[in-house]
Amino acid sequence: MSYDATKMKDFEIAEQAEKNMPLPYEWAEKLNLQKDEIIPMGRICKLDFMKIIDRLKDKPDGKYINVTAITPTPLGEGKTTTTMGLTEGLGKRGVNVGAAIRQPSGGPTMNIKGTAAGGGNALAIPMTEFSLGLTGDLNDIMNAHNLGMVALTARMQHERNYDDAELAKRNLRRLDVDPTNVQFGWIIDFCAQALRNIIIGIGGKMDGYMMQSRFGIAVSSEIMAILSVATDLKDMRERIGKIIVAYDKKGNPITTEDLEVAGAMTAFMRNAINPTLMSTAEYQPVLVHAGPFANIAIGQSSIIADRIALKMFDYNITESGFAADIGFEKFWNVKCRFSGLTPNVSVLTTTIRALKMHGGGPQVVAGRPLPEDYVKENVGLVEKGCDNMVHHINTIRKAGINPVVCVNAFHTDTKDEIAAVRRAAEAAGARCALSEHWAKGGDGALELADAVIDACNDSVDFKFLYPLDMPLRQRVEVIAREVYGADGVTWTPEAEAKAKKFEENPEYKDFATMMVKTHLSLSSDPAKKGVPKGWVLPVRDVLIFAGAKFLCPMTGTISLMPGTSSDPAYRRIDVDTETGKVMGLF
């Protein structure tokens, strides 16, 4: 059943839906899973993916559906809401369907964005657990990552304090770490701008090695990136061992394997490798695995989750982070290349308010009321903004995938505004469906579900944007021109020198190109809306994630540690001491 989303808050809808949410043993029966394939963790559970994959290895894969979006406002345009709504709509059509989404970060949850569970009647439940750590994957990632820094900083202290003979007695060899070339930092799952640049090791000889260091938000960790792309535990162990934490004074990389800490880091991740099973508000299964941060940690639900889902369900809906220029591009050229999976269709989430912004509407600021232009009819703004939507449609079509535009409906949308979106989408060669899943759940998503089923019956001519043997700088040029619409690329001398070095090393030939760019514009300038023209993409650095096998060209002024606002969500969160219920989280 659906609830009155105009009168009930998301958490109230979730509370009602959670009363009848299947328990772990009920999921086992409902999904035809073996008892030992379910790992109960309270009222939710993890799935033992190796056992499921092994048992279902000969079963054909289901249909593979990606959900992405146009360039959003700072408020987001409802990719997860659409993912949940489409899953519910297909469920209403009697389809065996499941979804795969990412786990939210505690940083945005306690800051201004709130939960990433969807909204209205298109929700993932249980919401509180989802938003407050779930089954501990982020905790495992933080422990694994920070243990790597513990190993590095302890080794630096010991090498400073002891000569080679004393190190040999302790069964250690001198790594000769260059303190000015440490690649790793610490992580914490909050937005903590005070930790972006820090000094550690202040004190005496036994208080560590004094040097400059930093914190990033947990979901930007290379461990998260590895969780996203690993295919099994053996693959994860090998990747973690290749993480470069620093360089020695001759410029040679020092890995977690060199520090003899990779095995212990993997030990923290042994449970995190299994996806968590949640539910839509209408009780379709939802797998949760990996995290957001679409700039570096790929921002997709994991390859492992999609592999399981494609075996378990006839239709698997997987979400990509940010807009199609970032999330879909990485789904297309990184995730699908690593996984070997071929998608059938991509759903482009669109809202009238975002199109108005791209048509020249006023600035939108998270946490503040929407300007009047976004709640009153303005077909002209919508039509101008459709250029951004058409640009993303064309990007999806370049992959040989069938696009379906979903108009994620808001109560302020008008008939003529919606008609303008349909005209533009269909003229660009995409199906278009209005979806009222927020208000009506699966019943409101039937038009979208039918469009997706129809699109899945079309043939797909899937192809990557570039071959793996294309040099890094040429790949960046192709992505900038073909996906972002740039006139070209400029490189700082430092970034170009790094790129040349990576291109000359055959070890990096098959590394993925993981572009790091603002999600608020097709360009590198978040203030430029619509489809910017006459600009070039500036690359200021190239990071390496050797374990994940990513080379990350950095553009603009991207920070791996967001800041907390002056009015963060945690000011309104508390616990009912009588019931233990969390209040104010949503």
C-alpha positions in Angstrom: 0.0 0.0 0.0 1.0 3.6 -0.4 0.8 6.4 2.1 -0.2 10.1 1.8 3.2 11.5 1.2 1.8 15.1 1.3 0.8 14.7 4.9 3.4 12.1 6.2 7.1 12.7 6.5 9.5 10.1 5.1 10.3 8.6 8.4 6.6 8.2 9.2 6.1 6.3 6.0 9.2 4.2 6.7 8.0 3.4 10.2 4.7 2.1 8.9 6.3 0.1 6.1 8.9 -1.4 8.4 6.2 -3.0 10.6 5.7 -5.6 7.8 9.3 -5.7 6.4 10.4 -9.3 5.8 12.8 -10.6 8.4 16.0 -12.5 7.3 14.4 -16.0 7.4 11.4 -14.7 5.4 13.7 -13.2 2.8 15.4 -16.6 2.4 12.0 -18.2 1.6 10.9 -15.3 -0.6 14.0 -15.2 -2.7 14.6 -18.9 -2.8 17.9 -18.6 -0.9 19.6 -21.3 1.1 19.8 -20.9 4.8 23.6 -20.6 4.8 23.4 -17.8 2.1 21.7 -15.4 4.6 23.9 -13.8 7.3 21.3 -12.3 9.9 22.3 -9.0 11.5 19.3 -8.0 13.6 16.3 -7.4 11.4 18.4 -7.0 8.3 21.0 -9.4 6.9 24.0 -9.7 4.6 24.1 -12.1 1.6 27.0 -14.6 1.3 27.8 -13.6 -2.3 30.3 -16.4 -3.1 27.8 -19.1 -2.1 25.0 -17.5 -4.1 27.2 -16.9 -7.2 28.5 -20.5 -7.1 25.0 -22.0 -6.8 23.5 -19.8 -9.6 26.6 -19.6 -11.9 24.8 -21.3 -14.7 21.6 -19.2 -14.5 21.3 -16.6 -17.2 21.6 -13.0 -16.1 18.5 -10.8 -15.9 18.0 -7.4 -17.5 20.5 -4.8 -16.4 19.1 -1.3 -15.9 21.1 1.8 -14.9 19.7 4.9 -13.3 21.5 8.2 -13.7 20.4 11.8 -13.9 20.8 15.2 -15.6 23.0 17.8 -14.0 21.3 18.3 -10.6 20.6 21.2 -8.4 22.5 21.1 -5.1 19.4 19.4 -3.7 19.7 16.3 -5.9 17.0 15.2 -8.3 16.0 11.9 -6.9 18.0 9.1 -8.5 17.5 6.9 -5.4 13.8 7.8 -5.2 13.5 6.9 -8.9 15.5 3.7 -8.4 13.1 2.7 -5.6 10.0 3.8 -7.5 11.0 1.9 -10.6 11.6 -1.2 -8.6 8.2 -0.8 -7.0 6.6 -0.2 -10.3 8.1 -3.3 -11.9 7.0 -5.2 -8.8 3.4 -4.0 -9.4 3.7 -5.4 -12.9 4.5 -8.8 -11.4 8.2 -8.7 -12.4 10.9 -10.5 -10.4 12.9 -7.3 -9.7 15.5 -6.1 -7.3 17.7 -3.1 -6.9 21.3 -2.3 -6.0 22.2 1.0 -4.4 25.0 2.6 -2.4 25.3 3.1 1.3 25.1 6.8 2.4 28.0 8.6 4.1 27.6 9.9 7.6 29.1 13.2 6.5 26.1 14.4 4.4 23.6 12.6 6.7 24.8 14.7 9.7 25.3 17.8 7.5 22.7 19.1 5.1 21.7 16.4 2.6 20.1 14.0 5.0 19.3 10.4 4.1 20.0 8.8 0.7 17.1 6.3 1.1 14.8 7.9 -1.4 11.6 9.7 -0.4 7.8 9.6 -0.1 6.5 6.2 -1.0 9.7 5.3 -3.0 11.9 4.5 0.0 14.5 2.0 1.1 13.9 0.6 4.5 14.8 0.4 7.4 15.8 4.1 7.0 17.4 4.7 10.4 19.8 1.7 10.1 20.5 2.7 6.5 21.5 6.2 7.5 23.5 5.2 10.7 26.1 2.7 9.7 23.9 -0.2 8.5 25.9 -3.4 8.9 29.2 -1.8 9.5 30.8 -1.6 6.0 31.9 2.0 6.5 33.4 1.2 9.9 35.3 -1.7 8.3 36.6 0.6 5.6 37.7 3.2 8.1 39.5 0.7 10.3 41.2 -0.9 7.3 42.3 2.4 5.8 43.5 4.0 9.1 45.4 0.8 10.0 47.5 1.5 6.8 48.4 4.9 8.1 49.2 3.5 11.6 51.6 1.1 9.9 53.2 3.8 7.8 53.7 6.4 10.6 54.9 3.7 13.1 57.5 2.5 10.5 58.6 6.1 9.9 59.2 6.6 13.6 61.1 3.4 14.0 63.3 4.1 11.0 64.1 7.5 12.5 64.9 6.1 15.9 66.9 2.9 15.0 69.9 2.2 12.8 69.9 -0.6 10.2 71.3 -3.1 12.6 68.6 -2.5 15.2 65.9 -2.6 12.5 67.3 -6.0 11.3 67.0 -7.3 14.9 63.3 -6.3 14.8 63.0 -8.1 11.4 62.4 -4.8 9.6 64.1 -3.4 6.5 64.5 0.3 5.9 61.9 1.7 3.6 63.3 5.2 3.7 59.9 6.9 3.4 60.0 10.4 1.9 57.9 12.4 4.4 57.1 15.0 1.7 55.7 12.4 -0.6 53.1 10.5 1.5 50.1 9.7 -0.7 47.8 8.3 2.1 46.0 10.2 4.8 43.5 9.4 7.5 39.7 9.1 7.0 36.6 9.8 9.1 33.0 9.6 7.9 32.1 13.2 8.7 32.4 16.5 7.0 35.3 18.0 9.0 37.0 20.9 7.3 39.3 21.4 10.3 41.0 18.1 9.4 41.8 18.8 5.8 45.4 19.9 6.7 46.9 18.8 9.9 50.3 18.2 11.6 50.8 14.9 13.3 53.6 13.5 15.6 53.9 16.6 17.8 55.7 15.7 21.0 58.8 13.7 21.8 60.8 11.0 20.1 58.3 8.3 21.0 55.2 10.3 19.9 55.4 9.5 16.2 57.0 11.2 13.2 56.1 14.8 12.9 54.9 15.8 9.5 52.0 17.3 7.6 49.0 15.0 7.0 45.3 15.2 6.2 41.9 13.6 6.6 39.5 12.7 3.8 35.9 11.6 4.1 35.6 7.8 4.5 33.8 7.3 1.2 36.7 8.8 -0.7 39.1 6.1 0.5 40.7 3.8 -2.0 39.4 0.9 0.1 35.9 2.0 -0.9 37.0 2.1 -4.5 38.3 -1.4 -4.2 35.1 -2.6 -2.5 33.2 -1.2 -5.5 35.2 -3.0 -8.2 36.5 -6.2 -6.5 35.2 -9.5 -7.8 35.9 -11.7 -4.8 37.9 -11.9 -1.6 41.1 -13.0 -3.4 40.8 -10.1 -5.8 40.2 -7.7 -2.9 43.3 -9.0 -1.0 45.5 -8.5 -4.0 44.2 -5.0 -4.7 44.6 -3.9 -1.1 48.2 -5.1 -1.2 49.0 -2.8 -4.2 47.8 0.4 -2.5 50.5 3.0 -2.7 50.8 4.8 0.7 54.0 6.8 0.0 57.2 7.0 -2.0 60.7 6.5 -0.8 63.4 9.1 -1.3 64.3 7.7 -4.7 60.8 8.0 -5.9 59.9 4.3 -5.7 56.3 3.4 -4.5 55.8 2.0 -1.0 52.7 -0.3 -0.8 50.7 -1.7 2.1 52.4 -5.0 1.1 55.8 -3.5 1.8 54.5 -2.4 5.2 53.2 -6.0 5.8 49.8 -4.6 6.7 47.7 -5.6 3.7 46.6 -8.9 5.2 45.4 -7.2 8.4 43.6 -4.5 6.4 41.8 -7.3 4.4 40.8 -9.0 7.7 38.7 -5.9 8.5 37.0 -6.2 5.1 36.1 -9.9 5.2 32.5 -9.1 6.2 32.1 -5.9 4.2 32.6 -7.8 1.0 29.1 -9.3 1.4 26.2 -6.9 0.3 23.5 -6.0 2.8 19.8 -6.9 2.0 17.2 -4.2 2.5 13.8 -3.5 1.1 11.7 -1.0 -0.7 8.7 0.3 1.1 6.6 -2.1 -1.0 8.9 -5.1 -0.1 11.0 -5.6 -3.2 14.6 -6.6 -2.3 17.3 -3.9 -2.3 21.0 -4.8 -2.2 23.2 -2.1 -0.5 27.0 -2.2 -1.2 29.8 0.4 -1.6 29.4 4.1 -1.1 28.7 7.5 -2.8 31.7 9.7 -3.6 31.3 9.4 -7.4 34.4 11.4 -8.1 37.0 8.9 -6.9 35.3 5.9 -5.3 33.4 5.4 -8.5 30.0 6.2 -6.9 28.3 3.0 -8.0 26.7 0.1 -6.2 29.4 -2.7 -6.3 30.2 -5.1 -9.1 29.6 -7.9 -6.5 26.0 -6.6 -5.8 25.2 -6.4 -9.5 26.5 -9.9 -10.2 24.3 -11.4 -7.4 21.3 -9.3 -8.4 21.5 -10.3 -12.1 21.4 -14.0 -11.0 18.7 -13.6 -8.4 16.3 -11.2 -10.3 14.9 -11.0 -13.9 15.4 -7.2 -13.7 18.3 -5.6 -11.7 18.2 -1.8 -11.3 21.5 -0.3 -10.3 22.2 3.4 -9.5 25.1 5.6 -10.6 26.2 8.6 -8.6 25.9 12.2 -9.7 24.8 13.1 -13.3 25.4 11.1 -16.5 28.6 13.0 -17.3 30.2 11.6 -14.1 28.2 8.6 -12.8 27.0 7.2 -16.1 30.4 7.8 -17.8 32.1 5.7 -15.1 29.4 3.1 -15.1 29.9 2.8 -18.9 33.7 3.0 -19.2 34.9 1.7 -15.9 32.4 -0.5 -14.1 31.1 -2.3 -17.2 34.6 -2.8 -18.5 35.8 -4.2 -15.1 32.7 -6.4 -14.7 32.1 -7.5 -18.3 28.4 -6.9 -17.8 26.3 -5.2 -20.6 23.4 -2.9 -19.6 20.1 -3.0 -21.4 18.8 0.5 -20.7 19.7 3.7 -18.8 17.1 5.7 -17.0 17.8 9.5 -17.0 16.2 11.1 -13.9 14.9 14.5 -14.7 13.0 17.1 -12.7 11.3 20.3 -13.8 13.0 22.3 -11.2 16.5 21.2 -12.4 15.6 22.0 -16.0 14.4 25.5 -14.9 17.8 26.0 -13.2 19.6 25.0 -16.4 17.3 27.3 -18.4 18.5 30.3 -16.5 16.6 30.1 -13.2 18.0 31.6 -10.0 20.6 29.9 -7.8 19.4 27.0 -5.6 21.0 26.6 -2.2 20.6 23.5 -0.1 18.9 24.1 3.2 17.1 27.3 1.9 13.6 27.6 0.5 13.3 27.3 -3.3 13.0 30.6 -5.2 9.5 31.3 -6.5 10.5 30.5 -10.1 10.8 26.8 -9.2 7.3 26.5 -7.8 5.3 28.4 -10.5 4.8 27.5 -14.1 7.5 28.7 -16.6 7.5 26.6 -19.7 10.1 28.9 -21.3 12.7 28.1 -18.6 11.9 24.4 -18.9 12.4 24.4 -22.7 15.7 26.3 -22.4 16.9 23.8 -19.7 16.1 20.8 -21.8 19.4 21.4 -23.7 21.1 19.9 -20.6 18.8 16.9 -20.7 19.4 16.3 -24.4 23.2 16.5 -23.9 22.9 13.6 -21.4 20.6 11.7 -23.6 23.2 11.9 -26.4 25.9 10.7 -24.0 23.9 7.6 -23.2 23.3 7.0 -26.8 27.0 7.1 -27.6 27.3 3.9 -25.4 24.8 2.2 -27.6 22.3 2.0 -24.7 18.6 2.8 -24.9 17.8 5.9 -22.8 14.5 6.4 -20.9 13.9 9.8 -19.5 12.0 9.7 -16.2 10.3 12.9 -15.1 10.5 12.6 -11.4 7.2 14.4 -10.6 6.8 17.2 -8.0 3.4 18.5 -7.1 4.4 22.0 -8.5 5.0 20.6 -12.0 2.4 21.6 -14.6 0.9 19.7 -17.6 2.5 22.1 -20.1 5.9 21.9 -18.4 5.8 18.1 -18.5 4.7 18.2 -22.2 7.7 20.3 -23.0 10.1 17.7 -21.5 8.4 14.9 -23.5 8.8 16.8 -26.7 12.5 17.4 -26.2 13.2 13.9 -25.0 11.4 12.2 -27.8 12.9 14.5 -30.4 16.4 13.4 -29.1 15.5 9.7 -29.6 14.6 8.8 -26.0 11.5 7.3 -24.5 10.0 9.6 -21.8 7.8 8.7 -18.8 6.2 10.7 -16.1 6.6 9.0 -12.7 4.7 9.8 -9.6 6.4 7.2 -7.4 7.1 9.8 -4.6 3.4 10.3 -4.1 2.0 6.9 -5.1 4.8 4.3 -4.9 4.7 1.5 -7.5 1.2 2.6 -8.7 2.7 5.9 -9.7 5.6 4.4 -11.5 3.7 2.1 -13.9 4.3 4.3 -17.0 8.0 4.3 -16.2 8.0 0.6 -15.6 6.3 -0.1 -18.9 8.8 2.2 -20.8 11.7 0.4 -19.2 10.3 -3.1 -20.0 9.7 -1.9 -23.6 13.3 -0.5 -23.9 14.8 -3.7 -22.5 13.3 -5.5 -25.5 15.4 -3.4 -27.9 18.7 -4.5 -29.2 21.8 -3.0 -27.6 25.0 -2.1 -29.5 27.1 -1.5 -26.4 30.5 0.0 -27.0 33.1 1.9 -24.8 34.1 5.5 -25.5 37.8 4.6 -25.8 40.0 1.5 -26.0 42.3 0.6 -23.0 45.4 1.0 -25.2 44.6 4.7 -25.6 47.1 6.9 -23.7 45.8 8.7 -20.6 46.0 12.3 -21.9 44.2 11.2 -25.1 41.4 9.5 -23.0 40.9 12.7 -21.0 40.6 14.7 -24.2 38.0 12.3 -25.6 36.0 12.3 -22.3 36.2 16.1 -22.1 35.0 16.7 -25.7 32.5 13.8 -26.1 30.9 13.7 -22.6 31.4 17.2 -21.1 31.3 19.2 -24.4 34.6 21.0 -23.8 36.7 22.5 -26.5 39.8 20.7 -25.2 42.0 20.2 -22.1 44.8 22.1 -20.5 47.3 20.6 -18.1 49.4 22.1 -15.4 53.1 21.2 -15.8 53.0 19.0 -12.7 49.9 17.2 -13.9 51.3 16.7 -17.4 54.5 15.3 -16.1 52.6 12.8 -14.0 50.5 11.8 -16.9 53.6 11.2 -19.1 55.1 9.1 -16.4 52.0 7.0 -16.1 51.7 6.6 -19.9 55.4 5.4 -20.1 54.9 2.7 -17.4 53.4 -0.4 -18.9 52.1 -1.4 -15.5 49.4 1.3 -15.7 48.2 0.6 -19.3 45.0 -1.1 -18.2 44.2 1.3 -15.3 40.8 3.0 -15.5 40.5 6.7 -16.1 38.6 8.1 -13.1 37.8 11.7 -13.9 37.4 14.0 -10.9 35.1 16.9 -11.7 32.2 18.9 -10.1 28.8 17.3 -10.4 27.0 20.7 -10.5 27.9 21.5 -14.1 28.9 19.8 -17.3 32.0 22.0 -17.1 34.6 22.2 -14.4 33.0 25.4 -13.1 30.0 24.6 -10.8 28.4 28.0 -11.5 28.0 27.3 -15.3 24.6 25.7 -15.9 22.9 24.3 -19.0 25.3 23.3 -21.7 28.4 25.6 -21.4 30.2 26.4 -24.6 33.7 27.8 -25.4 35.5 26.3 -22.4 38.5 24.0 -21.8 38.9 21.4 -19.0 41.8 22.3 -16.7 43.7 19.3 -15.2 45.7 20.3 -12.2 46.9 16.9 -10.8 46.7 13.1 -11.4 46.2 10.8 -8.4 46.9 7.1 -8.5 44.8 4.4 -6.8 47.1 1.4 -7.6 45.0 -1.1 -5.8 41.7 -0.1 -7.4 43.6 0.4 -10.7 42.5 4.0 -11.1 44.3 7.0 -12.5 42.4 10.1 -11.4 42.8 13.3 -13.3 41.8 16.2 -10.9 40.0 19.2 -12.4 38.6 22.3 -10.7 38.9 22.6 -6.9 37.6 19.2 -5.7 38.1 18.5 -2.0 38.2 15.0 -0.6 37.0 16.4 2.8 33.7 18.4 2.6 32.9 21.0 5.2 30.0 21.1 7.7 27.5 23.9 7.3 26.5 26.4 9.9 23.1 24.7 10.3 23.9 20.9 10.1 21.3 18.2 10.6 22.9 16.9 13.8 21.5 19.9 15.6 18.0 18.3 15.3 18.9 14.7 16.0 18.3 13.1 19.3 17.1 9.8 20.9 13.9 9.1 22.7 15.3 7.7 26.0 12.1 5.7 26.7 11.9 3.8 23.4 15.4 4.2 21.9 13.9 5.7 18.7 16.1 8.1 16.8 14.3 11.5 16.3 15.0 14.2 13.8 17.2 12.2 11.4 14.9 12.7 8.5 
